[in-house]
Structure formats: structure tokens, C-alpha cells
Amino acid sequence: MEGSTGLDAIIKQKGLKIKIYSDIDKAFLDMKNKGIEGVVCDSPVAGNYTVLKDEYKGKFIISGMPFTKEDYGSLLRRATRSFSTR
């Protein structure tokens, strides 16, 4: 994805043909249609596409270890009590 730390890390690898997407959905669709061989994205995003999205279940695997360390956060509206009190 444009402007991602994943792109910053993978671009340093030699011998790879890199195609940059502005939308992760387009990257996964292109991989499903055999236009590319892999997608670099955050681990939670990879899990979402490989486990939760019916159109991609069983089509992809998550390979290797993460090659960057990322911190994640969640933001909620102040009035969203049911989630924030768990």
C-alpha cells in the first residue's frame, strides 16, 4: 500500500517486482485473479482476508514472520460505552 511501512520494508528487497496499490482490497483481488503472487500488509489485515472474508477463505496463507514492528491502537467515540467498558 502507498505510504505503508510494509512497502518501505519490502522495497529494500532485491529481485522483487513490486506493484503498489492505493487500496488493499484491490491488491487481494489481483492476487485472487493471479495478477500478483503475494501481498504485503499488516498481520491483522492478512488474517482478516485469509480467515474472515468468505471469498478468500482457503485461497491464501500467511507466510513467514512479520518483518516490521508495528504498534496498533483503537479509537472510539466517547459515547461508545459498550465496547470501551469491556
DSSP file (Angstrom, degrees, kcal/mol; ACC not computed):
  #  RESIDUE AA STRUCTURE BP1 BP2  ACC     N-H-->O    O-->H-N    N-H-->O    O-->H-N    TCO  KAPPA ALPHA  PHI   PSI    X-CA   Y-CA   Z-CA
    1    1 A M    >         0   0    0      0, 0.0     3,-1.6     0, 0.0     6,-0.3   0.000 360.0 360.0 360.0 145.0    0.0    0.0    0.0
    2    2 A E  T 3   +     0   0    0     19,-1.7    18,-0.0     1,-0.3     0, 0.0  -0.347 360.0   8.3 -58.6 132.7    1.1    3.5   -0.7
    3    3 A G  T 3  S+     0   0    0      1,-0.2    -1,-0.3     2,-0.1     2,-0.2   0.655  96.5 136.2  73.5  16.8    2.8    5.1    2.3
    4    4 A S    <>  -     0   0    0     -3,-1.6     4,-1.8     1,-0.1    -1,-0.2  -0.623  63.6-129.2 -97.9 156.8    3.0    2.0    4.4
    5    5 A T  H  > S+     0   0    0     -2,-0.2     4,-2.1     2,-0.2     5,-0.2   0.799 110.8  61.8 -70.1 -27.8    5.9    0.7    6.5
    6    6 A G  H  > S+     0   0    0      2,-0.2     4,-2.7     1,-0.2     5,-0.2   0.920 104.9  46.4 -61.4 -43.7    5.3   -2.7    4.7
    7    7 A L  H  > S+     0   0    0     -6,-0.3     4,-2.3     1,-0.2    -2,-0.2   0.918 109.8  54.1 -63.9 -43.3    6.2   -1.0    1.4
    8    8 A D  H  < S+     0   0    0     -4,-1.8     4,-0.4     1,-0.2    -1,-0.2   0.887 114.0  42.5 -57.5 -39.0    9.2    0.7    3.0
    9    9 A A  H >< S+     0   0    0     -4,-2.1     3,-0.8     1,-0.2     4,-0.2   0.911 116.0  45.4 -75.3 -43.7   10.5   -2.7    4.2
   10   10 A I  H >< S+     0   0    0     -4,-2.7     3,-1.6     1,-0.2    -2,-0.2   0.805 101.1  66.3 -74.2 -28.4    9.7   -4.7    1.0
   11   11 A I  T 3< S+     0   0    0     -4,-2.3    -1,-0.2     1,-0.3    -2,-0.2   0.738  93.7  62.3 -66.1 -20.3   11.1   -2.2   -1.4
   12   12 A K  T <  S+     0   0    0     -3,-0.8    -1,-0.3    -4,-0.4     2,-0.3   0.639  82.8  99.5 -77.9 -14.5   14.6   -2.8    0.1
   13   13 A Q  S X  S-     0   0    0     -3,-1.6     3,-0.6    -4,-0.2     2,-0.2  -0.540  73.1-130.7 -75.7 136.0   14.4   -6.5   -1.0
   14   14 A K  T 3  S+     0   0    0     -2,-0.3     3,-0.1     1,-0.2    -2,-0.1  -0.594  80.5  23.4 -87.5 147.4   16.3   -7.2   -4.2
   15   15 A G  T 3  S+     0   0    0      1,-0.3     2,-0.4    -2,-0.2    -1,-0.2   0.556  86.9 126.3  82.0   9.6   14.9   -9.0   -7.2
   16   16 A L    <   -     0   0    0     -3,-0.6     2,-0.7    -6,-0.1    -1,-0.3  -0.823  55.3-140.5-102.3 140.1   11.2   -8.4   -6.5
   17   17 A K        -     0   0    0     -2,-0.4     2,-0.5    -3,-0.1    -3,-0.0  -0.887  28.7-158.3 -93.5 116.3    8.8   -6.9   -8.9
   18   18 A I        -     0   0    0     -2,-0.7     2,-0.5    -7,-0.1   -11,-0.0  -0.837  15.4-170.4-107.4 130.6    6.7   -4.6   -6.8
   19   19 A K        -     0   0    0     -2,-0.5     2,-0.4     8,-0.0    -2,-0.0  -0.982  16.7-146.9-116.8 125.3    3.2   -3.3   -7.7
   20   20 A I        -     0   0    0     -2,-0.5     2,-0.3   -19,-0.0    -2,-0.0  -0.789  12.3-165.7-101.3 133.1    1.8   -0.6   -5.5
   21   21 A Y        -     0   0    0     -2,-0.4   -19,-1.7     1,-0.1     3,-0.1  -0.856  22.2-154.2-114.7 148.8   -1.9   -0.3   -4.7
   22   22 A S  S    S+     0   0    0     -2,-0.3     2,-0.4     1,-0.2    -1,-0.1   0.538  90.1  44.7 -92.2  -9.4   -3.8    2.5   -3.1
   23   23 A D    >>  -     0   0    0      1,-0.1     4,-1.3   -22,-0.0     3,-0.6  -0.987  69.8-148.5-140.3 123.7   -6.5    0.1   -1.8
   24   24 A I  H 3> S+     0   0    0     -2,-0.4     4,-2.2     1,-0.2     5,-0.2   0.823  98.4  62.8 -64.1 -31.4   -5.8   -3.2   -0.1
   25   25 A D  H 3> S+     0   0    0      1,-0.2     4,-2.3     2,-0.2    -1,-0.2   0.896 102.3  50.7 -58.6 -39.9   -9.0   -4.7   -1.5
   26   26 A K  H <> S+     0   0    0     -3,-0.6     4,-2.3     2,-0.2    -1,-0.2   0.863 107.8  53.3 -66.9 -35.7   -7.6   -4.3   -5.0
   27   27 A A  H  X S+     0   0    0     -4,-1.3     4,-2.0     2,-0.2    -2,-0.2   0.938 111.6  44.1 -64.7 -46.7   -4.3   -6.0   -4.0
   28   28 A F  H  X S+     0   0    0     -4,-2.2     4,-2.6     2,-0.2    -2,-0.2   0.879 113.0  51.7 -67.5 -36.9   -6.1   -9.1   -2.7
   29   29 A L  H  X S+     0   0    0     -4,-2.3     4,-2.0    -5,-0.2    -1,-0.2   0.911 109.5  50.3 -64.0 -41.3   -8.5   -9.2   -5.7
   30   30 A D  H  <>S+     0   0    0     -4,-2.3     5,-3.3     2,-0.2     6,-0.7   0.886 111.4  48.2 -63.8 -38.6   -5.5   -9.0   -8.0
   31   31 A M  H ><5S+     0   0    0     -4,-2.0     3,-1.6     4,-0.2    -2,-0.2   0.908 109.4  52.5 -68.5 -40.5   -3.8  -11.9   -6.1
   32   32 A K  H 3<5S+     0   0    0     -4,-2.6    -2,-0.2     1,-0.3    -1,-0.2   0.880 110.4  48.6 -59.5 -37.4   -7.1  -13.9   -6.2
   33   33 A N  T 3<5S-     0   0    0     -4,-2.0    -1,-0.3    -5,-0.2    -2,-0.2   0.272 119.4-113.3 -87.6  11.0   -7.1  -13.4  -10.0
   34   34 A K  T < 5S+     0   0    0     -3,-1.6    -3,-0.2     2,-0.2    -2,-0.1   0.731  81.1 126.4  65.2  26.5   -3.4  -14.4  -10.3
   35   35 A G  S   <S+     0   0    0     -5,-3.3     2,-0.3    -6,-0.2    -4,-0.2   0.721  78.7  19.4 -82.1 -22.9   -2.2  -11.0  -11.3
   36   36 A I        -     0   0    0     -6,-0.7    -2,-0.2    -9,-0.1    -1,-0.1  -0.929  69.0-134.7-140.3 164.0    0.3  -11.0   -8.5
   37   37 A E  S    S-     0   0    0     -2,-0.3     2,-0.3     1,-0.2    -1,-0.1   0.677  79.1  -0.7 -95.8 -19.9    1.9  -13.6   -6.3
   38   38 A G        -     0   0    0     22,-0.0     2,-0.4     2,-0.0    -1,-0.2  -0.989  54.5-134.3-163.4 166.6    1.7  -12.0   -2.9
   39   39 A V        -     0   0    0     -2,-0.3     2,-0.6    -3,-0.1   -15,-0.0  -0.993  12.2-148.2-130.3 136.0    0.5   -9.1   -0.8
   40   40 A V        +     0   0    0     -2,-0.4     2,-0.3     6,-0.0   -33,-0.1  -0.931  41.9 133.8-103.3 121.7    2.5   -7.3    2.0
   41   41 A C        -     0   0    0     -2,-0.6    -2,-0.0   -35,-0.1     2,-0.0  -0.936  59.4 -64.4-155.1 174.5    0.2   -5.9    4.7
   42   42 A D     >  -     0   0    0     -2,-0.3     4,-2.4     1,-0.1     3,-0.4  -0.359  50.0-115.1 -65.6 147.4   -0.3   -5.7    8.4
   43   43 A S  H  > S+     0   0    0      1,-0.2     4,-2.5     2,-0.2     5,-0.2   0.870 114.3  52.4 -54.9 -43.7   -0.8   -9.0   10.2
   44   44 A P  H  > S+     0   0    0      0, 0.0     4,-2.0     0, 0.0    -1,-0.2   0.885 110.5  49.2 -62.6 -35.0   -4.4   -8.2   11.3
   45   45 A V  H  > S+     0   0    0     -3,-0.4     4,-2.1     2,-0.2    -2,-0.2   0.919 109.9  51.0 -67.1 -43.6   -5.3   -7.3    7.7
   46   46 A A  H  X S+     0   0    0     -4,-2.4     4,-2.2     1,-0.2     5,-0.2   0.914 110.6  49.6 -59.8 -43.1   -3.8  -10.5    6.4
   47   47 A G  H  X>S+     0   0    0     -4,-2.5     4,-2.2     1,-0.2     5,-0.8   0.891 107.7  54.3 -63.2 -39.9   -5.8  -12.5    9.0
   48   48 A N  I  X>S+     0   0    0     -4,-2.0     5,-1.5     1,-0.2     4,-1.1   0.919 113.1  42.0 -59.9 -44.7   -9.0  -10.7    8.0
   49   49 A Y  I  <5S+     0   0    0     -4,-2.1    -1,-0.2     3,-0.2    -2,-0.2   0.833 119.8  41.9 -74.8 -32.3   -8.6  -11.7    4.4
   50   50 A T  I  <5S+     0   0    0     -4,-2.2     8,-0.7    -5,-0.2    -2,-0.2   0.732 130.6  20.1 -88.3 -21.4   -7.5  -15.2    4.9
   51   51 A V  I  <5S+     0   0    0     -4,-2.2    -3,-0.2    -5,-0.2    -2,-0.2   0.776 127.4  34.9-114.9 -41.8   -9.9  -16.2    7.7
   52   52 A L  I  <<S+     0   0    0     -4,-1.1     2,-0.7    -5,-0.8    -3,-0.2   0.777  93.5  81.2 -96.2 -28.1  -12.9  -13.9    7.8
   53   53 A K    >>< -     0   0    0     -5,-1.5     3,-2.0     1,-0.2     4,-1.2  -0.714  65.1-152.2 -87.6 115.6  -13.7  -13.0    4.2
   54   54 A D  T 34 S+     0   0    0     -2,-0.7     3,-0.4     1,-0.3    -1,-0.2   0.838  91.9  58.9 -54.6 -39.0  -15.7  -15.8    2.6
   55   55 A E  T 34 S+     0   0    0      1,-0.2    -1,-0.3    -3,-0.1    -6,-0.0   0.647 115.5  35.8 -69.3 -12.8  -14.4  -15.0   -1.0
   56   56 A Y  T X> S+     0   0    0     -3,-2.0     3,-2.2    -7,-0.1     4,-0.7   0.506  82.3 125.4-116.4  -8.0  -10.8  -15.5    0.1
   57   57 A K  T 3< S+     0   0    0     -4,-1.2    -6,-0.1    -3,-0.4    -7,-0.1  -0.288  85.7   6.3 -56.6 131.3  -11.1  -18.4    2.7
   58   58 A G  T 34 S+     0   0    0     -8,-0.7    -1,-0.3     2,-0.3    -8,-0.1   0.431 110.3  90.6  77.9  -0.9   -8.8  -21.3    1.7
   59   59 A K  T <4 S+     0   0    0     -3,-2.2     2,-0.3    -9,-0.1    -2,-0.2   0.716  86.9  33.9 -97.4 -24.6   -7.2  -19.4   -1.1
   60   60 A F     <  -     0   0    0     -4,-0.7     2,-0.3   -10,-0.2    -2,-0.3  -0.867  61.1-153.7-129.3 159.9   -4.2  -17.7    0.7
   61   61 A I        -     0   0    0     -2,-0.3     2,-0.6    -3,-0.1   -15,-0.0  -0.957  24.9-119.3-127.8 153.2   -1.9  -18.5    3.5
   62   62 A I        -     0   0    0     -2,-0.3     2,-0.4   -12,-0.0   -19,-0.0  -0.839  39.2-162.5 -89.9 123.6    0.0  -16.2    5.8
   63   63 A S        -     0   0    0     -2,-0.6    -2,-0.0     2,-0.1     0, 0.0  -0.891  36.7 -12.9-117.0 135.7    3.7  -16.9    5.2
   64   64 A G  S    S-     0   0    0     -2,-0.4     3,-0.0     2,-0.0    -2,-0.0  -0.065  85.9 -56.1  78.8-177.0    6.7  -16.0    7.3
   65   65 A M        -     0   0    0      1,-0.1    -2,-0.1     2,-0.0     0, 0.0  -0.682  62.3 -88.2 -99.8 153.8    7.2  -13.7   10.3
   66   66 A P        -     0   0    0      0, 0.0    -1,-0.1     0, 0.0   -24,-0.1  -0.345  31.4-156.9 -57.6 142.4    6.4  -10.0   10.3
   67   67 A F  S    S+     0   0    0     -3,-0.0     2,-0.3     2,-0.0    -3,-0.0   0.280  73.0  45.3-111.0  10.5    9.4   -8.0    9.1
   68   68 A T  S    S-     0   0    0      2,-0.0     2,-0.5   -59,-0.0   -62,-0.0  -0.970  78.7-125.1-139.8 158.2    8.5   -4.8   10.9
   69   69 A K        -     0   0    0     -2,-0.3     2,-0.4    -3,-0.0    -2,-0.0  -0.920  33.2-175.2-104.2 125.6    7.3   -4.0   14.4
   70   70 A E        -     0   0    0     -2,-0.5     2,-0.4   -65,-0.0    -2,-0.0  -0.926  19.5-144.9-122.8 144.7    4.0   -2.0   14.5
   71   71 A D        -     0   0    0     -2,-0.4     2,-0.3     2,-0.0    -2,-0.0  -0.912  20.2-160.0-104.0 136.1    2.0   -0.5   17.3
   72   72 A Y        -     0   0    0     -2,-0.4     2,-0.3     2,-0.0    -2,-0.0  -0.862   9.7-178.2-115.9 150.2   -1.7   -0.6   16.9
   73   73 A G        -     0   0    0     -2,-0.3     2,-0.4     2,-0.0    -2,-0.0  -0.949  16.8-138.7-140.3 162.4   -4.4    1.5   18.7
   74   74 A S        -     0   0    0     -2,-0.3     2,-0.4     2,-0.0    -2,-0.0  -0.975  11.6-159.9-124.0 138.5   -8.1    1.7   18.7
   75   75 A L        +     0   0    0     -2,-0.4     2,-0.3     0, 0.0    -2,-0.0  -0.955  12.3 178.2-118.7 137.4  -10.2    4.9   18.7
   76   76 A L        -     0   0    0     -2,-0.4     2,-0.1     8,-0.0    -2,-0.0  -0.951  36.6-101.6-132.7 153.2  -13.8    5.1   19.8
   77   77 A R    >   -     0   0    0     -2,-0.3     3,-2.0     1,-0.1     0, 0.0  -0.487  39.5-116.5 -65.7 147.9  -16.3    7.9   20.2
   78   78 A R  T 3  S+     0   0    0      1,-0.3    -1,-0.1    -2,-0.1     6,-0.0   0.800 113.9  58.9 -59.0 -29.6  -16.6    8.8   23.8
   79   79 A A  T 3  S+     0   0    0      1,-0.1     2,-1.9     2,-0.1    -1,-0.3   0.470  75.7 100.7 -80.5  -1.6  -20.2    7.7   23.8
   80   80 A T    <>  +     0   0    0     -3,-2.0     4,-1.6     1,-0.2     3,-0.3  -0.519  41.4 153.3 -85.4  73.3  -19.4    4.1   22.8
   81   81 A R  H  >  +     0   0    0     -2,-1.9     4,-1.9     1,-0.2    -1,-0.2   0.856  57.8  65.1 -72.9 -37.6  -19.6    2.7   26.3
   82   82 A S  H  4 S+     0   0    0     -3,-0.3    -1,-0.2     1,-0.2     4,-0.1   0.846 112.7  34.0 -61.2 -33.6  -20.5   -0.9   25.5
   83   83 A F  H >4 S+     0   0    0     -3,-0.3     3,-1.3     1,-0.1    -1,-0.2   0.882 116.1  53.6 -84.7 -42.1  -17.1   -1.5   23.8
   84   84 A S  H 3< S+     0   0    0     -4,-1.6    -2,-0.2     1,-0.3    -3,-0.1   0.691 103.9  56.3 -71.7 -17.8  -14.9    0.7   26.0
   85   85 A T  T 3<        0   0    0     -4,-1.9    -1,-0.3     1,-0.2    -2,-0.1   0.486 360.0 360.0 -91.9  -1.4  -16.1   -0.9   29.2
   86   86 A R    <         0   0    0     -3,-1.3    -1,-0.2    -5,-0.2    -2,-0.1   0.472 360.0 360.0 -79.1 360.0  -15.1   -4.5   28.2
